[in-house]
């Protein structure tokens, strides 16, 4: 069974409706919502669903500390981390639930992104969902880990807290790189995924660009100093 962890500030209106579909997925019996903007919480019956475990934060924890907290609040051994501005083929959850085992470090999804759209299109054929090892020797069969922060999965026993100093950027890359040194990572491909990308942090940037810019610079500096890995 999967515990699905979703930090949110409610800046992407379709998210509340997407929850109606997520709660119907049989292999997901625990949805941990880290509510980083309580004042914006919508009034909707779905938030009373028994599968939802909502943590109302007094302040914005930011995404990486929210993932850390969610990993502790989750009740299942398999953790899924979903961005609140992502809509994905719901069959992916059952596929990963059956595929994941203790030899796997992290499973992340391939998504279209900026100048890398050709990678998603190259590996998308019929939407039947494939999970490919990063150790696949054939370059034509091995997708790159682009967009994995939109949706990724880790066993709870394998999660290690991302350094709290790194608030928004590179958390999934740090986790991915760390686990790749001790286990085999996999990439989900040939899977439908739609996202407008970075809805929340674009709003944060518009609301207080000075604060946001400082966070972005600090995150980048710290990640580079770590060479994008932590132990």
Protein Blocks (a to p, Z undefined) as FASTA:
>chain_A
ZZdddddehlamklmmmmmmmmmpmklcbdcdddfblkloccdfklmpfkbccdddfbde
bjmlmmmmmmmmpmbfbdcdddfkbccdfklmmmmmmmpcfkbcbdcddddehjlmmmmm
mmpcnlnopaddfklmblklmccdehklmpccddfklpccddfklmkgoklmmmmmmmmm
mmccdddehiacddeehklmmmmmmmommlmmmmmmmmmmmmmmnoopaZZ
